[in-house]
Amino acid sequence: MRKFPPLIALLGLLGALLITPGCRSEEGEEYWPRFTDQPPGHTPVYLFGVHPLHNPERLFAIYHPLVEYLNRHLKGARIELEASRNYAAYDEKLFGRHFHLALPNPYQTVTTLGHGYRVFGKMGDDENFRGILLVRRDAGVDTPADLKGRAVSYPAPTALAATMLPQWFLKSHGVDVMTEIDNRYVGSQESSIMNVYLGETAAGATWPPPWRAFAKERPEVAAELEVKWRTETLPNNGLVARNDTPPTLVARVGELLFDLHNHPEGQAILAPMELSRFEPASEATYQPVVEFLKRFEREVRPLRDES
């Protein structure tokens, strides 16, 4: 008589298959695993895409508790978090209307308006939405002009706080970023920081939340670096909904998000994001971003056409 493997062994094998990273779609796109506590069924699933604030593994560690919280308080719908390996992959999915709900940066937020999304909220703490430029403490970089002829790292061309604002700052201080420095787009906030530490670039751009998180996790590396310059601020990252997402679902998600800062469980979810609250917003909230982008394109460099 055939003997079947113990139930525990079968469960262990199933678990290993479910958590294997690096799965690829038919098009070759890499996706990080989706996590859910609910069995498959007929409950509608809505994809929530967070722009690459961090690498996929770290992004899931920070934002999966938020999605779990939403799912515990939603009825008749389930949200799944999806990460992207870089800004280019995220932009392709976002502007291709792949996500039902999304947390894009402000540049991506205003661009989604032409792709059938609407703004319903945003991250608070606008004072944090600024660029910072890091240098090694022993680099001898004292003025922006000291970067002429040298390399500067950024996460991606479409990163507003961590790329466009620093490039605007440099342009405003007499550095032509298109002709006088070597712009290196290295894929993530962490990579931009590490490029400076390793001496691959003379300066690296990022923005305060990932820098603070990095400094907590890698204090020995952060101690070798300093924030040399800070830029102006703009409205923080937006919350958008695709126009065919049920309005009742969007309203309920908004209620849950905008109340997080009022109770201990929500505060614990917000803390790893280096965020005090989410708040309601509309298209009008991002008019300062629209005006900045016009100036940026006119005076610094063209932006990619997403239409």
WOCOR-V788632 format. One record per residue. N is the residue number from 1. RES is the residue in three letters. PHI is phi in whole degrees, 0 to 359 (999 if undefined). OMEGA is omega in degrees with one decimal (NA if undefined). NEAR is the number of other C-alpha atoms within 10 Angstrom. Layout:
n->N res->RES phi->PHI omega->OMEGA near->NEAR
n->N res->RES phi->PHI omega->OMEGA near->NEAR
This chain:
n->1 res->MET phi->999 omega->-177.2 near->3
n->2 res->ARG phi->289 omega->178.0 near->4
n->3 res->LYS phi->261 omega->178.6 near->5
n->4 res->PHE phi->268 omega->-179.6 near->7
n->5 res->PRO phi->296 omega->-179.9 near->8
n->6 res->PRO phi->304 omega->-179.8 near->8
n->7 res->LEU phi->301 omega->-179.0 near->9
n->8 res->ILE phi->299 omega->179.7 near->9
n->9 res->ALA phi->295 omega->178.6 near->10
n->10 res->LEU phi->297 omega->179.6 near->12
n->11 res->LEU phi->296 omega->178.5 near->11
n->12 res->GLY phi->297 omega->177.8 near->11
n->13 res->LEU phi->297 omega->178.5 near->11
n->14 res->LEU phi->300 omega->179.2 near->11
n->15 res->GLY phi->298 omega->-179.4 near->11
n->16 res->ALA phi->297 omega->178.4 near->11
n->17 res->LEU phi->294 omega->-176.5 near->10
n->18 res->LEU phi->290 omega->-174.7 near->12
n->19 res->ILE phi->256 omega->-178.8 near->13
n->20 res->THR phi->293 omega->-178.2 near->10
n->21 res->PRO phi->281 omega->171.8 near->14
n->22 res->GLY phi->77 omega->178.3 near->11
n->23 res->CYS phi->295 omega->-178.6 near->12
n->24 res->ARG phi->242 omega->173.4 near->11
n->25 res->SER phi->280 omega->179.5 near->9
n->26 res->GLU phi->297 omega->-179.9 near->6
n->27 res->GLU phi->276 omega->179.6 near->6
n->28 res->GLY phi->90 omega->-179.2 near->8
n->29 res->GLU phi->287 omega->177.5 near->12
n->30 res->GLU phi->273 omega->176.4 near->16
n->31 res->TYR phi->236 omega->173.0 near->16
n->32 res->TRP phi->283 omega->-177.6 near->19
n->33 res->PRO phi->302 omega->171.9 near->18
n->34 res->ARG phi->269 omega->-177.4 near->15
n->35 res->PHE phi->245 omega->175.4 near->16
n->36 res->THR phi->209 omega->176.7 near->15
n->37 res->ASP phi->265 omega->-174.8 near->8
n->38 res->GLN phi->252 omega->177.2 near->10
n->39 res->PRO phi->287 omega->177.8 near->7
n->40 res->PRO phi->296 omega->-179.0 near->9
n->41 res->GLY phi->189 omega->-177.4 near->7
n->42 res->HIS phi->261 omega->177.4 near->8
n->43 res->THR phi->293 omega->179.7 near->12
n->44 res->PRO phi->300 omega->179.9 near->10
n->45 res->VAL phi->250 omega->-179.6 near->14
n->46 res->TYR phi->239 omega->-176.4 near->17
n->47 res->LEU phi->275 omega->179.4 near->16
n->48 res->PHE phi->245 omega->-177.3 near->20
n->49 res->GLY phi->251 omega->177.5 near->22
n->50 res->VAL phi->261 omega->-177.9 near->25
n->51 res->HIS phi->294 omega->-169.3 near->26
n->52 res->PRO phi->290 omega->172.4 near->27
n->53 res->LEU phi->297 omega->-177.2 near->23
n->54 res->HIS phi->215 omega->172.1 near->22
n->55 res->ASN phi->295 omega->-173.3 near->18
n->56 res->PRO phi->306 omega->-177.9 near->20
n->57 res->GLU phi->296 omega->-179.8 near->13
n->58 res->ARG phi->291 omega->179.0 near->13
n->59 res->LEU phi->299 omega->178.0 near->19
n->60 res->PHE phi->296 omega->179.8 near->21
n->61 res->ALA phi->300 omega->-176.2 near->11
n->62 res->ILE phi->275 omega->-170.7 near->17
n->63 res->TYR phi->260 omega->177.9 near->18
n->64 res->HIS phi->298 omega->175.5 near->19
n->65 res->PRO phi->301 omega->177.0 near->15
n->66 res->LEU phi->294 omega->179.8 near->19
n->67 res->VAL phi->294 omega->175.6 near->19
n->68 res->GLU phi->302 omega->179.3 near->17
n->69 res->TYR phi->298 omega->179.0 near->16
n->70 res->LEU phi->300 omega->-177.5 near->19
n->71 res->ASN phi->295 omega->177.6 near->19
n->72 res->ARG phi->292 omega->-175.4 near->11
n->73 res->HIS phi->247 omega->176.4 near->12
n->74 res->LEU phi->256 omega->177.0 near->14
n->75 res->LYS phi->240 omega->176.0 near->11
n->76 res->GLY phi->76 omega->178.2 near->10
n->77 res->ALA phi->202 omega->178.3 near->14
n->78 res->ARG phi->223 omega->-179.9 near->20
n->79 res->ILE phi->253 omega->174.9 near->20
n->80 res->GLU phi->240 omega->178.7 near->18
n->81 res->LEU phi->275 omega->177.0 near->24
n->82 res->GLU phi->230 omega->177.6 near->23
n->83 res->ALA phi->261 omega->177.5 near->26
n->84 res->SER phi->233 omega->-172.3 near->23
n->85 res->ARG phi->287 omega->178.6 near->19
n->86 res->ASN phi->198 omega->-177.3 near->19
n->87 res->TYR phi->295 omega->-178.7 near->19
n->88 res->ALA phi->298 omega->178.9 near->15
n->89 res->ALA phi->295 omega->178.6 near->15
n->90 res->TYR phi->295 omega->180.0 near->22
n->91 res->ASP phi->301 omega->-179.7 near->21
n->92 res->GLU phi->300 omega->179.9 near->13
n->93 res->LYS phi->289 omega->-177.9 near->14
n->94 res->LEU phi->297 omega->-176.9 near->26
n->95 res->PHE phi->284 omega->171.5 near->19
n->96 res->GLY phi->270 omega->176.9 near->13
n->97 res->ARG phi->62 omega->178.7 near->17
n->98 res->HIS phi->287 omega->-176.5 near->17
n->99 res->PHE phi->268 omega->171.4 near->24
n->100 res->HIS phi->276 omega->177.9 near->21
n->101 res->LEU phi->231 omega->-177.2 near->27
n->102 res->ALA phi->208 omega->175.0 near->24
n->103 res->LEU phi->239 omega->-179.8 near->24
n->104 res->PRO phi->269 omega->173.9 near->26
n->105 res->ASN phi->287 omega->-174.0 near->25
n->106 res->PRO phi->298 omega->175.7 near->25
n->107 res->TYR phi->298 omega->179.0 near->20
n->108 res->GLN phi->295 omega->179.7 near->22
n->109 res->THR phi->301 omega->-177.9 near->24
n->110 res->VAL phi->291 omega->179.0 near->23
n->111 res->THR phi->289 omega->-179.4 near->20
n->112 res->THR phi->296 omega->-178.3 near->25
n->113 res->LEU phi->298 omega->176.4 near->17
n->114 res->GLY phi->272 omega->-179.4 near->12
n->115 res->HIS phi->239 omega->173.3 near->16
n->116 res->GLY phi->82 omega->173.4 near->15
n->117 res->TYR phi->247 omega->173.3 near->25
n->118 res->ARG phi->228 omega->179.4 near->20
n->119 res->VAL phi->276 omega->174.6 near->24
n->120 res->PHE phi->233 omega->-179.6 near->18
n->121 res->GLY phi->188 omega->-180.0 near->23
n->122 res->LYS phi->196 omega->167.4 near->29
n->123 res->MET phi->288 omega->174.6 near->23
n->124 res->GLY phi->279 omega->174.7 near->20
n->125 res->ASP phi->58 omega->-179.5 near->16
n->126 res->ASP phi->302 omega->178.5 near->13
n->127 res->GLU phi->297 omega->177.7 near->12
n->128 res->ASN phi->273 omega->-176.1 near->18
n->129 res->PHE phi->274 omega->178.5 near->25
n->130 res->ARG phi->213 omega->174.7 near->24
n->131 res->GLY phi->272 omega->171.4 near->27
n->132 res->ILE phi->228 omega->178.0 near->25
n->133 res->LEU phi->245 omega->-178.2 near->27
n->134 res->LEU phi->259 omega->172.2 near->26
n->135 res->VAL phi->224 omega->171.2 near->26
n->136 res->ARG phi->290 omega->-179.4 near->23
n->137 res->ARG phi->296 omega->-178.5 near->14
n->138 res->ASP phi->260 omega->-172.8 near->9
n->139 res->ALA phi->277 omega->-177.8 near->12
n->140 res->GLY phi->71 omega->177.1 near->10
n->141 res->VAL phi->264 omega->-176.5 near->15
n->142 res->ASP phi->246 omega->-179.8 near->11
n->143 res->THR phi->228 omega->176.3 near->11
n->144 res->PRO phi->305 omega->179.6 near->18
n->145 res->ALA phi->298 omega->178.5 near->15
n->146 res->ASP phi->293 omega->-179.7 near->12
n->147 res->LEU phi->272 omega->-179.4 near->20
n->148 res->LYS phi->300 omega->-179.4 near->17
n->149 res->GLY phi->82 omega->-177.8 near->13
n->150 res->ARG phi->240 omega->-176.0 near->14
n->151 res->ALA phi->262 omega->175.3 near->19
n->152 res->VAL phi->231 omega->-178.9 near->26
n->153 res->SER phi->260 omega->177.1 near->30
n->154 res->TYR phi->219 omega->176.7 near->30
n->155 res->PRO phi->295 omega->-175.1 near->27
n->156 res->ALA phi->194 omega->179.9 near->22
n->157 res->PRO phi->300 omega->-176.2 near->18
n->158 res->THR phi->264 omega->175.4 near->20
n->159 res->ALA phi->282 omega->-173.4 near->27
n->160 res->LEU phi->287 omega->-177.6 near->26
n->161 res->ALA phi->294 omega->-170.5 near->28
n->162 res->ALA phi->267 omega->178.2 near->29
n->163 res->THR phi->229 omega->-173.8 near->26
n->164 res->MET phi->295 omega->178.8 near->26
n->165 res->LEU phi->296 omega->174.8 near->27
n->166 res->PRO phi->298 omega->178.7 near->26
n->167 res->GLN phi->293 omega->174.9 near->27
n->168 res->TRP phi->297 omega->178.0 near->23
n->169 res->PHE phi->301 omega->-178.8 near->21
n->170 res->LEU phi->297 omega->178.0 near->21
n->171 res->LYS phi->300 omega->-179.5 near->17
n->172 res->SER phi->291 omega->179.3 near->13
n->173 res->HIS phi->250 omega->168.9 near->12
n->174 res->GLY phi->86 omega->178.9 near->12
n->175 res->VAL phi->249 omega->176.1 near->19
n->176 res->ASP phi->278 omega->-172.4 near->18
n->177 res->VAL phi->291 omega->-179.3 near->21
n->178 res->MET phi->273 omega->-176.2 near->12
n->179 res->THR phi->233 omega->-170.9 near->10
n->180 res->GLU phi->250 omega->174.6 near->15
n->181 res->ILE phi->225 omega->177.3 near->16
n->182 res->ASP phi->263 omega->-179.3 near->17
n->183 res->ASN phi->278 omega->179.9 near->20
n->184 res->ARG phi->240 omega->-179.9 near->18
n->185 res->TYR phi->263 omega->-164.0 near->18
n->186 res->VAL phi->254 omega->167.8 near->18
n->187 res->GLY phi->103 omega->-178.1 near->21
n->188 res->SER phi->204 omega->177.3 near->24
n->189 res->GLN phi->298 omega->-178.0 near->26
n->190 res->GLU phi->298 omega->179.4 near->20
n->191 res->SER phi->294 omega->178.9 near->19
n->192 res->SER phi->298 omega->178.8 near->26
n->193 res->ILE phi->295 omega->-176.4 near->28
n->194 res->MET phi->294 omega->177.0 near->20
n->195 res->ASN phi->300 omega->177.4 near->21
n->196 res->VAL phi->291 omega->-178.5 near->24
n->197 res->TYR phi->302 omega->-177.0 near->22
n->198 res->LEU phi->279 omega->179.1 near->11
n->199 res->GLY phi->80 omega->178.2 near->13
n->200 res->GLU phi->287 omega->177.3 near->16
n->201 res->THR phi->228 omega->-179.8 near->23
n->202 res->ALA phi->282 omega->177.3 near->24
n->203 res->ALA phi->211 omega->178.0 near->29
n->204 res->GLY phi->223 omega->-178.7 near->33
n->205 res->ALA phi->258 omega->172.5 near->29
n->206 res->THR phi->205 omega->175.3 near->30
n->207 res->TRP phi->219 omega->-165.1 near->25
n->208 res->PRO phi->304 omega->-176.3 near->19
n->209 res->PRO phi->302 omega->178.3 near->18
n->210 res->PRO phi->293 omega->177.3 near->19
n->211 res->TRP phi->293 omega->178.3 near->19
n->212 res->ARG phi->297 omega->179.1 near->14
n->213 res->ALA phi->297 omega->178.8 near->15
n->214 res->PHE phi->298 omega->-178.4 near->17
n->215 res->ALA phi->297 omega->177.5 near->15
n->216 res->LYS phi->289 omega->-175.8 near->11
n->217 res->GLU phi->275 omega->-177.9 near->11
n->218 res->ARG phi->232 omega->-175.3 near->11
n->219 res->PRO phi->299 omega->-179.3 near->13
n->220 res->GLU phi->291 omega->175.9 near->10
n->221 res->VAL phi->284 omega->-178.1 near->15
n->222 res->ALA phi->301 omega->-178.8 near->20
n->223 res->ALA phi->296 omega->179.7 near->12
n->224 res->GLU phi->275 omega->-175.5 near->13
n->225 res->LEU phi->242 omega->174.1 near->22
n->226 res->GLU phi->217 omega->173.8 near->15
n->227 res->VAL phi->281 omega->-175.3 near->18
n->228 res->LYS phi->273 omega->-179.0 near->17
n->229 res->TRP phi->217 omega->175.2 near->17
n->230 res->ARG phi->238 omega->-177.7 near->18
n->231 res->THR phi->264 omega->170.5 near->19
n->232 res->GLU phi->293 omega->-179.0 near->15
n->233 res->THR phi->251 omega->172.7 near->15
n->234 res->LEU phi->217 omega->175.4 near->21
n->235 res->PRO phi->304 omega->-174.5 near->23
n->236 res->ASN phi->288 omega->-177.4 near->24
n->237 res->ASN phi->306 omega->-175.0 near->26
n->238 res->GLY phi->264 omega->169.7 near->29
n->239 res->LEU phi->245 omega->-178.2 near->26
n->240 res->VAL phi->233 omega->178.3 near->30
n->241 res->ALA phi->232 omega->175.8 near->25
n->242 res->ARG phi->294 omega->-170.3 near->22
n->243 res->ASN phi->290 omega->174.5 near->15
n->244 res->ASP phi->257 omega->174.3 near->9
n->245 res->THR phi->280 omega->-175.3 near->14
n->246 res->PRO phi->306 omega->180.0 near->11
n->247 res->PRO phi->303 omega->179.8 near->12
n->248 res->THR phi->294 omega->177.9 near->9
n->249 res->LEU phi->292 omega->180.0 near->17
n->250 res->VAL phi->299 omega->-179.9 near->16
n->251 res->ALA phi->296 omega->-179.4 near->12
n->252 res->ARG phi->292 omega->176.7 near->15
n->253 res->VAL phi->300 omega->177.9 near->19
n->254 res->GLY phi->300 omega->178.9 near->19
n->255 res->GLU phi->304 omega->-177.9 near->14
n->256 res->LEU phi->293 omega->-178.7 near->17
n->257 res->LEU phi->292 omega->-174.7 near->22
n->258 res->PHE phi->286 omega->179.3 near->19
n->259 res->ASP phi->257 omega->-173.5 near->14
n->260 res->LEU phi->304 omega->-174.3 near->21
n->261 res->HIS phi->288 omega->-176.0 near->20
n->262 res->ASN phi->267 omega->-179.7 near->10
n->263 res->HIS phi->215 omega->-174.5 near->9
n->264 res->PRO phi->301 omega->-179.9 near->10
n->265 res->GLU phi->298 omega->179.0 near->11
n->266 res->GLY phi->294 omega->179.0 near->20
n->267 res->GLN phi->297 omega->178.2 near->16
n->268 res->ALA phi->291 omega->176.9 near->14
n->269 res->ILE phi->288 omega->-177.5 near->21
n->270 res->LEU phi->286 omega->-172.5 near->21
n->271 res->ALA phi->304 omega->-180.0 near->13
n->272 res->PRO phi->295 omega->177.2 near->13
n->273 res->MET phi->279 omega->-174.1 near->17
n->274 res->GLU phi->57 omega->-172.9 near->15
n->275 res->LEU phi->226 omega->179.1 near->16
n->276 res->SER phi->269 omega->-176.9 near->16
n->277 res->ARG phi->189 omega->161.2 near->20
n->278 res->PHE phi->261 omega->-177.4 near->24
n->279 res->GLU phi->211 omega->178.5 near->20
n->280 res->PRO phi->297 omega->178.1 near->17
n->281 res->ALA phi->203 omega->178.4 near->18
n->282 res->SER phi->218 omega->177.8 near->15
n->283 res->GLU phi->304 omega->-178.1 near->15
n->284 res->ALA phi->297 omega->179.5 near->11
n->285 res->THR phi->302 omega->-172.5 near->16
n->286 res->TYR phi->261 omega->176.4 near->22
n->287 res->GLN phi->299 omega->175.1 near->14
n->288 res->PRO phi->300 omega->177.5 near->12
n->289 res->VAL phi->292 omega->178.3 near->20
n->290 res->VAL phi->302 omega->-179.3 near->16
n->291 res->GLU phi->294 omega->177.9 near->10
n->292 res->PHE phi->298 omega->-177.8 near->17
n->293 res->LEU phi->297 omega->176.6 near->20
n->294 res->LYS phi->297 omega->178.7 near->13
n->295 res->ARG phi->295 omega->-177.9 near->13
n->296 res->PHE phi->299 omega->-179.8 near->18
n->297 res->GLU phi->295 omega->-177.7 near->14
n->298 res->ARG phi->288 omega->-169.1 near->11
n->299 res->GLU phi->246 omega->-176.3 near->13
n->300 res->VAL phi->246 omega->-178.6 near->19
n->301 res->ARG phi->198 omega->176.7 near->15
n->302 res->PRO phi->287 omega->174.5 near->11
n->303 res->LEU phi->258 omega->-179.7 near->14
n->304 res->ARG phi->297 omega->178.0 near->9
n->305 res->ASP phi->279 omega->-177.1 near->6
n->306 res->GLU phi->261 omega->-177.1 near->13
n->307 res->SER phi->281 omega->NA near->8
